[in-house]
Amino acid sequence: MTCKWYKAYGEFDPRDNIFVGWALGIEEGISSHGSTVVELKAYFATAIDHYLDDYKASWLKPEKPASGKRPLRITPEIHAKALIMARVSGKSLNQWASALFKKAAHLAK
């Protein structure tokens, strides 16, 4: 699901017989639920609107979701070894690192 520039992950909760969704890439606990996917999407949009309205009223800036761009500071030795491992696997450094992050985040299938 996507609302404005925020993305969410949703799943069915058989225990409560509802769909539940969570905003991704931000630390704020934005969640929604609904008895159907359509209802879940609508409530997610409402939750995002409330989140943005609360920040607008407080004059603070809302947290932006993860962009997928993250500069990393590593030692030159690790950088060189990572480049070698990426080349050996036939991938760019970004592809190789992304695969490692995905695995480390337990998202790999």
C-alpha positions as CSV (number, residue, x, y, z in Angstrom):
1,M,0.0,0.0,0.0
2,T,1.1,3.5,-0.7
3,C,-0.3,6.8,0.6
4,K,1.3,10.0,-0.3
5,W,5.0,9.0,-0.1
6,Y,4.5,6.5,2.7
7,K,4.5,2.7,2.0
8,A,2.9,0.1,4.2
9,Y,3.1,-3.7,4.7
10,G,-0.1,-5.5,5.4
11,E,-1.1,-9.0,6.3
12,F,-4.2,-11.0,7.4
13,D,-4.5,-11.8,11.1
14,P,-6.5,-15.0,11.3
15,R,-6.7,-14.7,15.1
16,D,-8.7,-11.5,15.0
17,N,-10.0,-12.0,11.4
18,I,-8.8,-8.6,10.2
19,F,-6.2,-7.2,7.9
20,V,-3.4,-5.2,9.7
21,G,-0.9,-2.8,8.1
22,W,2.2,-0.9,9.3
23,A,4.0,2.1,7.7
24,L,7.4,1.1,6.5
25,G,10.7,3.0,6.7
26,I,9.8,5.3,9.6
27,E,10.1,4.8,13.3
28,E,6.8,6.3,14.2
29,G,4.2,3.5,15.0
30,I,1.7,4.2,12.2
31,S,-0.6,1.2,11.8
32,S,-4.1,0.5,10.5
33,H,-6.5,-2.3,10.3
34,G,-9.7,-3.3,8.5
35,S,-12.0,-6.1,7.8
36,T,-11.3,-6.0,4.0
37,V,-8.2,-4.9,2.0
38,V,-10.2,-1.9,0.7
39,E,-11.0,-0.9,4.3
40,L,-7.4,-1.4,5.3
41,K,-6.2,0.9,2.5
42,A,-8.7,3.6,3.5
43,Y,-7.8,3.5,7.2
44,F,-4.1,3.6,6.3
45,A,-4.7,6.8,4.3
46,T,-6.6,8.2,7.2
47,A,-3.8,7.3,9.6
48,I,-1.2,9.0,7.4
49,D,-3.4,12.1,7.1
50,H,-3.7,12.3,10.9
51,Y,0.0,11.8,11.3
52,L,0.8,14.6,8.9
53,D,-1.9,16.9,10.4
54,D,-0.5,16.3,13.9
55,Y,3.0,17.4,12.8
56,K,1.6,20.3,10.9
57,A,-0.2,21.6,14.0
58,S,3.0,21.2,16.1
59,W,5.2,23.0,13.6
60,L,7.5,20.0,13.6
61,K,8.6,18.1,10.5
62,P,7.2,14.6,10.1
63,E,9.6,11.7,9.7
64,K,10.3,10.9,6.0
65,P,10.1,7.3,5.0
66,A,13.3,5.4,4.0
67,S,14.3,6.4,0.5
68,G,16.5,3.4,-0.2
69,K,19.6,5.6,-0.4
70,R,22.0,5.3,2.5
71,P,25.6,6.3,2.4
72,L,27.8,4.1,4.6
73,R,31.1,4.8,6.2
74,I,33.3,1.8,6.1
75,T,37.1,1.3,6.2
76,P,38.9,1.2,2.9
77,E,39.9,-2.4,3.6
78,I,36.3,-3.5,4.0
79,H,35.3,-1.5,0.9
80,A,38.0,-3.2,-1.2
81,K,37.0,-6.7,0.0
82,A,33.4,-5.9,-0.6
83,L,34.2,-4.8,-4.2
84,I,36.0,-8.0,-4.8
85,M,33.2,-10.2,-3.4
86,A,30.7,-8.3,-5.5
87,R,32.7,-8.7,-8.7
88,V,33.3,-12.4,-8.0
89,S,29.5,-12.9,-7.6
90,G,28.9,-11.0,-10.9
91,K,27.0,-8.2,-9.2
92,S,27.6,-4.5,-8.7
93,L,28.5,-3.4,-5.2
94,N,25.0,-2.0,-4.8
95,Q,23.4,-5.2,-5.9
96,W,25.7,-7.3,-3.6
97,A,25.2,-5.1,-0.6
98,S,21.4,-4.9,-1.1
99,A,21.3,-8.7,-1.1
100,L,23.2,-8.8,2.1
101,F,20.9,-6.2,3.7
102,K,17.9,-8.1,2.5
103,K,19.2,-11.3,4.1
104,A,20.2,-9.6,7.3
105,A,16.7,-8.0,7.6
106,H,15.2,-11.5,7.2
107,L,13.4,-10.6,4.1
108,A,15.1,-13.1,1.8
109,K,13.0,-16.0,0.6
